[in-house]
Amino acid sequence: MSKAAITGIHGYVPDYVLTNAELERMVDTSDEWITTRTGIKERHILKGEGMGSSHMGAKAVAGLLEKLNIRPAEVDLLICATTTPDYVFPCTANLICDMVGIRNVGSFDIQAACSGFLYALTIGTQFIETGKYKKVVVVGADKMSAITDYTDRTTCVLFGDGAGAVMLEPNDEGVGILDSIIKSDGIGQNHLFQKAGGSRYPPTHETVEKRWHYVYQDGPAVFKFAVKNMADVSAEIMERNQLSGNDVAWLVPHQANKRIIDATANRMGIEPDKVMMNIHKYGNTTAATIPLCLFDYESKLKKGDNLVLAAFGGGFTWGAAYVKWAY
Ligand SMILES: CC(C)(COP(=O)(O)OP(=O)(O)OC[C@H]1O[C@@H](n2cnc3c(N)ncnc32)[C@H](O)[C@@H]1OP(=O)(O)O)[C@@H](O)C(=O)NCCC(=O)NCCS
């Protein structure tokens, strides 16, 4: 059976940079608090009327196709992980396909909050491994600024906007996505969520007044679950693939908080210089953090490098993947 290999990666962040200094002028916070508690210095924000996650996803996908010299007509399937779809329907994957000229193929969204990219990658992998498709695009795109309450200092410092996309193709050289684990537990539903806008609480004047269309997070509760579950699932994937910390070239963690990343790396026995980190530049871009990390570190990666991808998000959802880098 062929493995699904990542054969290319591309990322996109919008131009506008929201710095800690600007946030200091918006809410009662400080660069010192944000930096020491989260590791974030700045994040990128998508500005402009009528601009959604698809606009960033399409930039990432168009860049990916150009880089790989692959025509839109060659793509067999596109999966988009997002928590901030442009519309309730049609799905953001449809819109991205339209923008980049991919037609007459399947496309759908995956909603697994900050673990969305790992979920989508796992799903895309199945279509390659079964031999059904030869070119699957997996994109993570989130415009978190659309659901962030910029009067709430406990959440507005955390999030940013961005997108990243990978191409999956079959490979028979023993490299590619060799294993993955995805998990969820609804116990987390009240700790991290956007209450209104879905079918349970459709938009009304009341939902708007109560600010229910924004992210709500019980930070300390989420922090505890994130540290434990991201470390546990990373340890699990290492154990079942007989990997020690020394065997791992790179940990590619979801970027929600530098302290969560440090704790995960520590538990896995991975030195800090082998941990991909770009949270200082982008904050938490939800489904885009992992592909944006791979994009930023692409030039440092070598064929055969062992990567462990690990994520945690609302739901709760979490997961890990063991990837042998293919180029
Ligand atoms: C959100 C988070 C950074 C908060 O850090 P924390 O160390 O847990 O801080 P706490 O929430 O306990 O707050 C500590 C104090 O700082 C204050 N505070 C919160 N946000 C602040 C801000 N932006 N600026 C200044 N002070 C702030 C709190 O009000 C609290 O004050 P108090 O002690 O007077 O009540 C942290 O909990 C976190 O990262 N949680 C998980 C995030 C995550 O992974 N989310 C997504 C999963 S994908």
The ligand as a Gaussian input file, in Angstrom:
#p B3LYP/6-31G(d) Opt

LIG

0 1
 C       -5.487000      32.125000      28.198000
 C       -4.213000      31.934000      28.979000
 C       -3.052000      32.515000      28.217000
 C       -4.323000      32.663000      30.296000
 O       -3.141000      32.470000      31.052000
 P       -3.219000      32.019000      32.584000
 O       -1.830000      31.960000      33.060000
 O       -4.042000      30.767000      32.635000
 O       -3.927000      33.247000      33.213000
 P       -5.315000      33.314000      34.007000
 O       -6.444000      33.129000      33.060000
 O       -5.221000      32.427000      35.216000
 O       -5.275000      34.818000      34.461000
 C       -4.305000      35.305000      35.355000
 C       -4.605000      36.775000      35.603000
 O       -4.274000      37.511000      34.412000
 C       -5.390000      38.297000      34.030000
 N       -5.399000      38.395000      32.569000
 C       -6.051000      37.615000      31.684000
 N       -5.807000      38.053000      30.446000
 C       -4.988000      39.111000      30.559000
 C       -4.384000      39.961000      29.643000
 N       -4.545000      39.828000      28.315000
 N       -3.591000      40.952000      30.097000
 C       -3.385000      41.113000      31.400000
 N       -3.945000      40.328000      32.346000
 C       -4.719000      39.342000      31.924000
 C       -6.590000      37.540000      34.557000
 O       -7.692000      38.393000      34.679000
 C       -6.071000      37.045000      35.877000
 O       -6.147000      38.113000      36.797000
 P       -6.542000      37.838000      38.339000
 O       -5.494000      36.917000      38.841000
 O       -6.536000      39.202000      38.906000
 O       -7.887000      37.185000      38.257000
 C       -3.958000      30.436000      29.263000
 O       -4.885000      29.970000      30.193000
 C       -4.048000      29.583000      28.038000
 O       -3.216000      29.658000      27.155000
 N       -5.036000      28.692000      27.997000
 C       -5.175000      27.709000      26.944000
 C       -5.325000      28.380000      25.618000
 C       -5.519000      27.394000      24.550000
 O       -4.751000      26.491000      24.401000
 N       -6.569000      27.656000      23.791000
 C       -6.887000      27.082000      22.602000
 C       -6.793000      25.653000      22.525000
 S       -6.658000      25.453000      20.876000

